[in-house]
Amino acid sequence: MNIDDIKREFPIFDDKIQNNDLVYLDSANSSQKPRVVVDRIYDFYTKEFSNVGRSVHYLAVAATNLYEQTRVSVQKYINAKDKDEIVFTKGATEAINLVANTFGQKYLSEGDEVLLTELEHHSNYVPWHFLRKAKNIKIEFAEINDNGEVTLEAIEKKITNKTKIISVSHLSNVTGAILPIKEIVQLAHSKNIPVLIDGCQGAPHLKLDMQDIDCDFYAISGHKMYGPTGIGILYAKKKWLEDLPPYQGGGGMINEVKKEGITYGELPNKYEAGTMATAQVIAFNESIKFMEKIGIQNIEKHEKELLDYGLEKLRKNNSVNIIGNPKEKGGVISFTIEGVHPHDIATILDEDGVAIRAGHHCCQILHDKLNLPATARASFGVYNTKDDIDKLDESINKCKKIFNLKWT
Ligand SMILES: Cc1ncc(COP(=O)(O)O)c(C=O)c1O
């Protein structure tokens, strides 16, 4: 695949940002958007707009068909068994909240345990914390090892006969560790425990096959997959969507509403209350097509090459301390430079047009464990090149000069 051609599909790279060519190394936060996605939003609003699933006029029916086409595209993309297992949400955060809330309501009571890991994003901790407060459940954390990964053994160690659900990341947004999710699911299922995977960082970079992974729930963030903001996906096995209560109430999710009571809509409407992010869902179909056109295996291969090149380069830069060394790792490099606060690193890099993220990356538990208040993080997308990594390295050297560090 030709990265220059791919990069040209992203309008953000057409112009200079503050007089610099943009070196965008913040895709784990959110990816840039290809022209096809942006154009699809514009076209929908200017030529095809209507709300979906309500009126019977031409535009409404056409918009509903487009909206449902995205559902089928997602189903195929992740190899779910049924299109009704795809629920649109406003993001992965909402997808996880949906599961925590509905599963918690029905299946968790005082003393029950939810098993997470120490590397979870706040989106996969805070919703469970709400249940800890409301229902007096316990939250257990499988530990990371010195490489910044969570092994199957670490998960197994924390499972007890009170564990009611396991909820873990596919790929850490800090150390880049890829968790053995298939094995975790097999282990959990052998003990009758359902598994939710936070796939925010997995879905943009790794081939997904829900039937093969066999997880019960998988949360996806559209804006990290070259898609618009405001769209996420909850994949859930049909048996769960049928079994669990609705999440939010309102129009669209009901069947019959009477003063005496209410019956709920069929799947997946039961979980899509109110007017949804119609334009974003429709435009997300273009993100899927964009990724399919390149091929996820090619994306994976390209990002692995960037990762290997980046690790080699930054390891040679002897003031840089790379966080974690997982055997299976995605395109994320978190690092610190002794004597320079990560926010200063990010600010100085930004002067050269190198956009990275600094902070705790919504993973405070992990940073506490690492005894670090913050880290700097470079993360890759399909548009990145080795040149971008060279610029990152050069900019880090400039940063060292500014702080007058002794390393060369
Ligand atoms: C691992 C992980 N989980 C959850 C989220 C939240 O996703 P969203 O922005 O779609 O709510 C993120 C986003 O940063 C993430 O990296």
The ligand as an ORCA input file, in Angstrom:
! r2SCAN-3c Opt
* xyz 0 1
  C      -8.986      2.006     25.837
  C     -10.083      3.034     25.715
  N     -11.289      2.764     26.227
  C     -12.309      3.634     26.130
  C     -12.158      4.855     25.510
  C     -13.334      5.787     25.382
  O     -13.839      5.783     24.067
  P     -14.886      6.847     23.542
  O     -14.141      8.111     23.318
  O     -15.413      6.274     22.252
  O     -15.964      6.971     24.538
  C     -10.907      5.183     24.972
  C     -10.702      6.505     24.345
  O      -9.728      7.171     24.590
  C      -9.844      4.251     25.072
  O      -8.629      4.505     24.569
*
